[in-house]
Amino acid sequence: MLSRLTLLVGGERPRALRPDGDGAGHGTIMMTNPELPSGQGAADSIGGLLAARSLGIVRERRLDRGLHERLAISNFTEHPATLTVDLVLDADMADIFEVRGFDRPQRGDHRPTHVRGDTAAFEYLGLDGRQLRTRVVAPGAQIRPAPRGIGGVRARWQPRIAPGARVDLEWSILPEMPAGVAALETVAGICRATETRSDSPALDRIVARGIADLDLLLTPGPGAGQRFIAAGIPWFTALFGRDAILASFGALLVDPGLAIDTLRVLASLQATTDDPAVDAEPGKIPHEVRVGEMARTGEVPFGRYYGSADATPLWLILLGETYDWTGDLCLLEELWPNALAALEWVQRHADLDGDGFIEYRPRAPGGLIQHGWKDAPDAIRDRDGMVAEGPIALAEVQGYAYDARVRVARLARALGDTGRAEQLEKEARRFRSRFNAAFWVPDLATCALALDGRKRPMDAIGSNQGHALWSGIVAKEHASAVAAQLASPALDSGWGLRTFAAGQPGFSPLGYHTGTVWPHDTAIAVAGLHGAGFGPQAARLAGELFEAAATFPEGRLPELYCGFGRDEVGPPVPYPVACSPQAWAAAAPLMILRALLGIRPNAAEHRLDLERPTLPPGVTDLAIAGLRVGDARVDLRCRRRDGMIQVEVVGVIGELAVTVRP
């Protein structure tokens, strides 16, 4: 809707002094001028030359159904200045897949740009028959076509500013989209009734940044009043099942309502038929839902695409966890048909060869090759570096399927279906035993990444086993070995967990899923380690991730960063095309805090347990105010004293019993 927005003052780009520091729905950029020559009409005196840093330039931005900007220019010289201020704009209406490099054989029709006074309009009729229009309104400016070779239009002001005076210029960019496209609608933000405060300003900043980023990523759902968390900016500003589920899971600490909305939105999109063109099967939760032109025309299969082996069991996990936090029996009854359909997919449709495991093979032309979260084609390997051939059964997906059975059994009991609950519990025990027999690699003391199409273990060492530990599927006799692997220098970069252990064939600290660090991956491993009783290892890994976050602007964790070792290159090295903000990464600090505190809610029984609570390294005092469990609210304070963690219940509103188990 806008492909160029270039600001020039006196023919030059202003110099940034402080970038936009908040960057949600509003922000302010502080700037000044470089030296401006007389040829640009910059000054009325001092030889026609305007010295550098003579102007204070403040650019305020606001999002409200469009982008609204105000430019305040102050003249700090002793002479009047006549400036030329240009704004060069263009709109190519490119689909996001085009921006990423997809070569289209044809495009829609770019209509002539309309210019009238201080208003311009770009129009495009897509191949899907929808018309897009971007209007530019620049009061007081003269808008003309931009110089040849630049394209678009140029809005020009020529204000005269007296010494010590200021001039304000304003403009708005207003996308106009077809009826039914909700991209510019507003939704309710993250509920901030739950607050966290600690004696670590860095930790508080990181947590606050994560919550603000979740707020920024909130997007209207397909139905009236619905909302979900978009996966990430810029590449994944859309609904991704796996991403929305895991981000909502982490955000349960502050806003259970977000998980409820996510469950409902995804349930409304659950597949009911078998459609190989989009990898759909009955009961399956979608992987990705796009509304762009190329998705609508079928040029890519991602309009409503189901190529995910894990979104469906993860949806069941989120349903179980949300019930634990809310005790909402009406919600459970509402979504129970969707839960049974999802369970049927896990138990039957997803098992391609009858061995009980979830496998996948791509069917959709142009769809994804890998259907796990590590979806790079080279992500799943054996110890010799050979890439797996399908159908593939991922370790973490089997863990999710195990956890889903355990949680759905509890939900069935809540609904009075004891027979189904007992059957699922027996099935889960057998499934866990089969998993450990098939996936454990004794000579490497590791859990295989996957089984390939010939049921050979893909026995390279990776972070997948952290997810398996989190799910509870790893046998107790193997848990300590998994914990040791996660803490090894090969996987632990010093800034978080690598996706793929260093020193193996195929490892690269720049590999998308073969050596980089993903914050959500580390957070899940922290939860797995703490839940399995390895608190010190969990706290150390959490501390590394928080230290990494502190090195990024505003304390914002990106989608991923390079997996160079801490002792190799110093601070974390950014990954060049990572989304930032990104949903998983934004929720990672919240997931870590609840994991380290061992928070186990049971709203149906009006109970809150804290299992082996600990604190991140460097934090000695942490307060949580307004934590919601069902209809109750509780204030907690956790302190580190003489190597021990003391938890004080400061206050409770409603019926809630709080138990701390050191």
N, C-alpha and C positions, 0 to 999 in steps of 0.2 A: 504493500500500500504506500510505501515511501522508501525509495532506494537511495536518495541523496538528500542530505541536509548539511550544507556547508556554510559557515558563518565567516565573513571577511569584514574586517574593520580597516579602512584605509588600504584595501587591496591585500591585506595580510591576515593570516589566521591569528587570533589572539593567543597569548601564552597562558596556559593554565597555571594557577597558583595553588588551588585546592580543588580536586575533583568533587563530583557529586558524592557527598558523604553518607547519604542514607539510601537513596535509590529505591524507594518503593513507589508510592503514588505521587511523590513530589521530591524535589531536590534542588540544590543551589550549587552552581559552579562559580568559583572566584577566578577572575582572569585579569590580565593587563595587556598592554600593547607592546609589540617590538618597536624598534625605531622605524618611523614612517617617513618616507621621502616626500618632497613637495609635489612630485608628479602624481601622487595619489590624492592631492587636495586635502592633506591632513591638517595643516595648520595655517593660520593667518599671519604668523610672524616668526621670529627667530630663524630667519633664512629659509622659511618654508619647511623646516625639519621639525618633526615632533619627536622628542627624545623618548627612548624606551622607558616604560613604567610611568608614563605621564598620565595615563588614564586608569581609572578603576572600572572594571567591567564585571558586572554581576549578572549571571544568566540563571533565572529561576524557571523551573520546569514543573508542570502539573499535568497529571493524567486524569481526564474526566470525559469519557466518550471521545477522546481524541487527545492530542498533545498540544498543550497551551504553554507558550513561553513568553517571558518578559525579559528584556535586556535593558539594564540600567547602566548608563555610561556617565561617569563623573570625570570632570576636567580638573586635574590637580596642578595645572600650570598657572602662570600669571597672565596668560594670553588667551584670547578666544580661539576656539578651534572649530573649523568646519570639516566634518567627517563624511566620508562615503561609507555607508554600511550596506553590505550586500548579503543576501540570503539566497543561495542557489539550491533549488529543489528539483527532484525528479521522482517518478514513480514508474517502475517497470512491471509491477504486478506479478513478479516471478513467484512461482510455487516454491515452497521450502525445499523440495527435492531438486529443483533447478539450482537453487542457491548452493546446494551441496554438491552440484556437479552433474546431475542427471541431464543427459542430452535428449531433448524432445524433437521429434521429427517435424512437428508443427505446433504453433501456438495460436492463441486467440487473436482478436482484432484490437489493436491500440487505436482508439479514436483520437481525432485532433484535440490538442490541448486548448481549452477555452480560457481566455484571459479577458477580464473586464475590470479596469480600474485597479483596485487593490485586492482582487480576487482571481484565483486561477483554479482550474479543475482538470484533473487527469482522469481519463475514462478507459475502461478495458472491458471488452465482451469476451468471456472465456469460452473454451470449447464445450463447457458444460452448460452453456446458455445463460450463465449468470453474469450480470453486469456489476463491475466494481468501480467505485468513484472515490477519488481523494480530492477534497477541497482544501485550498490554501487561502486563508484570509489574513491579510497583512495591512491593518489600518494605517493610512498615511504613507504607504509605500507606492512606488510605481513598479508594476510587474510587467516584464517583457520577456520574450524568449531569451534563454541564456546564449552566450556566444557560441558560434559554430564549433563543434567538437566536444562541447561539454554536455549539451542536452538539457532538457527540462526548461525551467524558467528561473529568472532572477528577479527577486524583489529588492528594490533599492530605496534607501532613505538617505538624505543629505542634511542632517541636523547641524545647526550652529550652536555650540555650547560655550557659554560665558565662563570666565575663570571662576573656579569654585562651584560651578553649577552642575546640574545633572539633567540628562534627558532619558526618558523611558520610551522604549519601542516594544510593540507586542505583535504576536502572530499566533495563529492556530492552524493545526493540520487535522482535518476532520475526515476520517475514513467513513464512507457510506457503503453499507453492505446489504445484500438482499435480505428480505424478510426471512426469519427463521435462523439466521446466523447469529449466534449469541456472543460473539467475541467481545463486543463492547458493552455487554451488560455488566452490572455490578452484582456481587454476591456478598453474603454475610461473611465477615472476617473470622479469624481464629478467636475463640473465646479465651480471654486472658484472666479468667477467675483464679486459675492456679498460677502462682508466682514462685520463682526460685531466686534465692539470694545467698551468696556465699562470701567468704573473706578473700576470694580471688577475683579481682576485677576482670582478669583475662577470661576466666570461666564464665562469669556473668555476661560478658560481652559476646562470647561465642554462642551461648544459649539464646540470648536475646536476638542475635543475628539470625540464628536458625529459625526461631519462631516468626520473625519478620519476613524471612524468605518463604516460609510456608504460606504466610498471608499473601505475599506477592504472587505466588503461584496458584492461588485459589481461582477456579474457573467455573463459569456456569455449566451445569450439566445439561444433558439432552432434554430433561423434563423441567417443567416450571418449578422454580425454587430449589432445584438441585445444584450441587456443587461438588467439585473434585479437585485434587491437586494435580496440576499439569506436571509432567515429568521433569522438564528443565528448559531453560532459555540458553541459546536460541533454537536448538535443533529439535527439541522434543516438547514444544508448547502444545501438548495434546494429551488425551487420556491414554495412559498406559496402565493396564491392569496391575501388573507386578509392582510397578513403581508407586502407584496410588495406594495399594494395599500396605506395602512396607512403610511408606511415609506416614500413613494414617495409624499404623500400629505404633510407631514411635511417638506420634502426637497424642496418643491416648492419655499420656501424663498430664497434658494441658487442656485437651479438648476432645472428649469422647464423641461429641456430636459430629466431628469430621469423619470418624470411622463409620458412624451410622450412615452418613450421606454417601460415603464411598461404597459401602455394601449395597445400598439401594441402587445407585447408578449402575454398578457393574451387574447386579442382578437383572436390571431392566434390559441389558444387552447380552445376557447369557444365550448361548447358541441352543437352538431347538432342533436343528436338522444337521445332516452330514453334508458338507459342502467342501470338496477338495480344493476348489478355487481360492478359498480363504482359510484353509486348514481348520475348518469348523467341524465339530462333532457335538451331539446332544449333551447338554450340561456344562459345556466348556465356557469358562470366563474369558473375555477378549484380552488379547495381548495389546492391541493398539487400535485407536479410533481416530481417524483423521477427517477433516472437513475441507481440505484444500481441493483445488481444481483437478489436480492429477489423481487424487483419490476418488473424486466423484466421477471422473471419466473412465476409471479403471486402468489408467496408465500404470499405476502401482496398485498392489492388492491391499493397501493399508487403510481403506475407508472404514471397514470393520473387519479386522484381521485377528485370527485366533491362534497364530503360531507360537504358542507358549505352553510348555509342559508344566509350569509351576504356578501360574496365576490361579488355577482352579483350586488346588489344595491350599494355597495361601489365602484364598478367599474364605475357605472353611476355617482356617486358623484365626483369621481376623474376626469372623463371626463368633467363634468361641471366646476369644479374648475380650471382645466388646461386651458379650453377655457377662463375663466375669467383672467388668468394670461398671456396668450399668444395671444388671439384674432385670433388664427390660424383657419380660416374658412376651409382651405384645409384639415387639420387634422380632423375637425368635419365631413366634407363630407365623408372622407375616412372611418371613424369609425361609421358613422350613421347606416349602416345596422346592425352592432354589437350592437349598442345602442338599436335599435328597437327590436332585438332578446332578449336582456337582459331585456328590459321593458316588453316584452310579458311574460317572465318567472316570473317576479315580479307580474304582474297583473293576470296571469292565472295559470301557472304550479305550482307555489309555494303555492297557496291557496288550501289546500287539502280538505277543507270541505265547501267552498263557502261562508265563512263569511267575506272575504276581507283581512284577515290577512295572513302573511307568516307563515306557519307551516312546521315542518320537522319531519320525522321519518326515521330511518336508514333502508336501504335496502341491502347494500353491505355486504356480509359475511366478517367478520373481520374488517369492517369499524368502523368509530367513532359512538358512541352513541349520543353524543351532537354535534350539527352542528353550534353552536355559538363560539365566541372566548373563552368563558369559557367552554372548552370541557372535563373537568374532569367529570366522570359519576355522581358525587354527587354535582355538582355545582348549580343546580337549585332546590330550596326547598321552602316549605311554612313556615309560622311562627312557626310551631310546629316541624320543622326539617324534615318533610317528603319529600323525593326526588320525583320530578315530573315524571309522566308517560305520554308518548306522545300520539298523536302528540303534539309538544310543539311550542308555539308562543312566541318568546323572545321579551321583551320590546324594546331593542336597535335595533333589526332587523326591527321592525315596524317603528322606528324612521328613520333608513336608507332608508326604502322604501318610507316614506313620503318625505324626503329630495331629494331622487332620482327623484320623480315625479316633485317636484318644479324646480329642476335644468334642467331636460329634457324639461320641458315646456319652459324655457328660451332658451334652445338650439334650440327647434323647431321654436321659433320666429326668432332666428338668421338665420335660413334656410328658413324663409318665410312661414312656416306651421302654420299659426295663428289658424286654426281650432283645430289642435292637441294640441297646447299650451293651448287654453282655456279649452278644455276637461280635460287635465291633471291638470290644476289649480283647476277646480271644484272637480275633483276626490280627489286631495290632501286635500282640505278643509273638504270634507266628511270623508275621512280616518282619519284625525286628530281628528275630533269630536268623531268618533267611538272608537278610541284608548283611549281617555281620559275617556270615559264612561266605557270601559271594564277594563282598567288597573289601574285606580286610586283606592287606598285603603283609604277611608276617616278616619277610626278610627286610622290608623297608620300614616296618612298624608304622604304617600309614594307612589311611583309608583311600582307596582308589578314587580318582575323579569320576569315573563312570565305568560301565561295561559297554563294549562295542557290540556290533551286530553278531559277532561270533561268541559273545559272552566272555571275551577276554578282558581282564581288568586293565583299564587305562590308568597305569600305576605311576604316572608322574605325580610329584608332590605339589599340592596346591591348597588354596584357602577354602575349597569346597567343604573340607572336613570340619571347618569351623561352623558352617551352617548345619552339618549333620549333628555336631555336638549340641548346638542350640536346640535342635528338634527333639533330642532325647533318644535318638535311634542308636547311637553308638553304645556298644556293650560296656558295662562298668570296667571289665578287665582291659579294655582298650583305651579308656578315657585318658589315663595318664600319658600314654604314648601320643595321643592326639594333642594333648596340651603341650607336650614337649616339642612336637613338630611346630605348633603355632608360635612357640616362643623361640624357636631356633633362629640363628642369624640368617639362614637361607630364606625364611619366610618373613621374619620380622625385620623390616628395613631400618628400624629406629624411629621412623615417622609413621608407623602403621604397618598393616599386614599386606605383604605382596600377594597378588592373585596367583602367582606361580613362583616356585622356589628358585632362587638363584643357583647357578652352577649346573643346571640341567640343560640338555639339548632343547633348543627352542626358547630359552629364557631371554628376555630383553626388558630392561627397565623402562623402555619406551613402548613395549608391546601392549596393545589395548587391554588384553586379558591375559597376557603372558609375562607379567612382571610389574605392572603398575600397582598403585595403592588406591583403593576405592574406600572412602570413609564408611559407607554403609556396610561394606564387607567386614571391615575392622570392628564396627559396632556389633554386628551379629556374632562375630567371634568372641568379643568381650562378654556378650550375654551368654554364649555357650560355655565359656570358661567359668564364669561366676556361677551359673546354674549347676555345673558339674562339680563344684566345690574347689575350684582353683582361683580363689579370690585374688591373691597377690599377682598372679600372671594377668588376670583380667584388669586389675588396676594399673599395672605397668603399661599394658597396651593402650588403655584408655588415656593415660597420661601422655603417651606419645602422640596420639591423635589430637588431643587438645593443644599440645605444644606446636604441632604442625599447623593447626587452625590459626594460632596466634601470628604466624608468619604471613598469612594471606591478608589482603586488604579487607578491612572492616571485620576481621575474624571470620570471614565467610569460607566455609569448606566448599571446594569445587567438587564436581562429579568424580574426578580422579586426578592424581598427579603422578609424576614419574617415580619409579621404584628404586632410584639410586639410594645407596646406603647412607645413613647419617654421617658416617665417618669418611665417606668418599667425597661428597660435594657440599656439605653443610646443609643449609635450609632446603626444604622440599622444592623440587624443580617443577614448575607448572607444566601440565600437559596442554599442547597447543590448541586443541579443539574441544576441550572439556566444557560442558555446560556449567554456567555459574550465574545465577543460583540454580540448584538442582534439588529435586524433592528428597531423594534418599539421603543426600549429604546434609540437607537442612535438618532432617529429623534425627540424624545420627547422634548429636549430643544429647537429645532427650532420651533416646533409646539407651544410651550408655548410662545416664544418671539413674534411670529406673532399674537397669540391670545391676549396677553396683550397689544400689540400696536394697536390692532383693525384694522389690515391691511385688506382692502377690495379692491382688484384690479378689474378694468373693462377695459381690454386692448382694447376691441372692440370700446369703447367710449373714449379711451385715458384718462382714469380717475383713480385716486388712492385716496381712502378715508381712513382716520384713525378715527375709531369710539371709542371715550372715551379712548384714549391711557393712559396706565399706565406703570410702571416699576416694576420689581421684588424688593422685600424688600432689602435694602442695596445698591441698585444701584441708583446713582443720575445722571449718564451721560452715554448715549448709542448712538453710531454712527453706521449707516448702510450705507455702500458705495456700489454703483453699483447695487442697487436693480432694477431688470428687470421687467417691465410691458409692454408686447408686444415688440415693437422695441425701446422703450424708456428706459433710465437709470436715476435713481434719487439717490441723496445722502441726507440722513436725519440725524438729530441730535435731540435726545430727552433728556431733562434735567428736573430734579425735582427741583422746586423753590417754597419755602414757601407752601409746600403741594400741589402744582399744577404741572402738567406736561406740559412743553412747547416743541413744535415741530417746528424745523427750517428746511426749505427746503434749503439745502446748495447749491445744483446745480441740474440742469436737462439737460439731453441730449435727444433730440427728443421731440415729442409732447406728453405732459402729464400735466394734471391739477391735483394738489394735494390739497385736502380739509381735514382739521382737524376739527372734531366735538367733543368737550370736553364732 
